Amino acid sequence: MLDKAKSALVTGANKGKDIASIATKGSSKVKGKLLSFRQDSDLTPEDVLIARDYIKAYWPKLERYHPKDDESLIGLPKPFLVPSYAEGHEFDYDEMFYWDSYFMVQGMMDEQHKELVMGILEDLVYLFKRFKVIPNASRLYMTARSQPPLLTSFIFDVYQAYDPGKDWLKDHIDVAQKEYEVVWMGTRKPNARLVHEGLSRYYDFNYLHDIAEAESGWDMTPRFNRKALNYLPVDLNALLYKYETDFARAARILGNKKEAEKWDEAAEARKKTMNKLMWDRLRGLFYDFNYKKNKRGNVSSLATYFPMWAGAVSEQQAKQLVKSLKRFENKGGLATTDALPIGQMVIPSLPTQWAYPNGWAPLHFIVVKALERYGYHDDARRVATKWIKCNLAWYNEHGVFLEKYNVVSPDRPPAKGVYPSQTGFGWTNAVFERLCQDYVDKRA
């Protein structure tokens, strides 16, 4: 999104409607109809009903269909979703984003949305086949970088939800393997990502640190100290571990035992290296590794839970990670980083919206699923419920969902980033709906 951000800053789009003005406008439409809920009590389906109806009505605003190239906008064969839309807002989207798309479909894995969900996956596959990379977004000027790789997770979510068959699985896993090999395990331009002891980094064809940071999706964050090309990110390598285990899983489904064993060995090798370079036993967290300086970074972030989500940690590590939740947990949910000491601030700095006190929907989804995977169901429910209530309280007060939230002071706006704060918002709406399905509906 950084290219959009730069454009917005130049054109003055950040002088358009801010969160407060949009929220006030939205509030007038729903005030008096909303249900109150007690912060200290369990949520009921009635508490979230109006908010979920708003989300259902909002999806058509985000759906686009552009089958032909149009200047910089890449044509895609199927309809897709954009991250947000607000009528009259100067900063908007017409392009599909890679990792946004994965999280946006999480609330709609049902028969009603089958054609849309499978079509979005086909669009991602099309992009790789055409450009030999899944770009940050479907813009020609964004083909120099990608975004966090979630293709195999998307494939298996669709496979489990809709059972499209083994031939379909093989065809799609073959594309994901090519993406893994060409993009994420590339050693030279245009994909010089595999750089140190079998681990990969975020990258940009133009070899610019800030644009490589944009490939992480965390634009901007204190994690990399404005030197993203020098770091082996813990989340990226956990995602690649997940690719390797997903390839092994697919090989077993397709009856190829030797292929599965090959991928098991690759995943095990990556896990050992990640533990050696990134795991801090005393603090009970994983840290990004600066391979240029041969030392771990010093910013504690929710990226540490990606290995747990991917199934790459031991039971003892999982126990320590659960204990470490207190570093991030606040009234409204999980802050993206812990409260940063002065010495960890990035100077000179761009606004770091992927940091304390902000919380983000995709990271809550990852952490909740990580906790569930290792059997910490009460902790998962607590985190999910805090996040639902944070989102719901803002919606009940202002009539909108946000791109991100101030989880430390949920009644205050989130810290700003390099592009104008967005309402809507695709992945917030989707994760809210998914967590309601998992933790409100099932409890009723």
Secondary structure by P-SEA (a helix, b strand, c coil): caaaaaaaaaacccccccaaaaaaaaaaaccccbbbbbcccccccccaaaaaaaaaaaccccccccccccccbbbbcccccccccccccccccccccaaaaaaaacccccccaaaaaaaaaaaaaaaaaacccccccccccccccccccaaaaaaaaaaaaccccaaaaaaaaaaaaaaaacccccccccccccccccbbbbbbccccaaaaaaaacccccccccccccccccaaaaaaaaaaaaaaaaaaaaaccaaaaaaaaaaaaaaaaaaaaccccccccbbbbbcccccccccccccccccccccccccaaaaaaaaaaccccccccccccccccccccccccccccccccccccaaaaaaaaaaaaaacaaaaaaaaaaaaaaaaaaaaaaccccccccccccccccccccccccccccaaaaaaaaaaaaccccccc
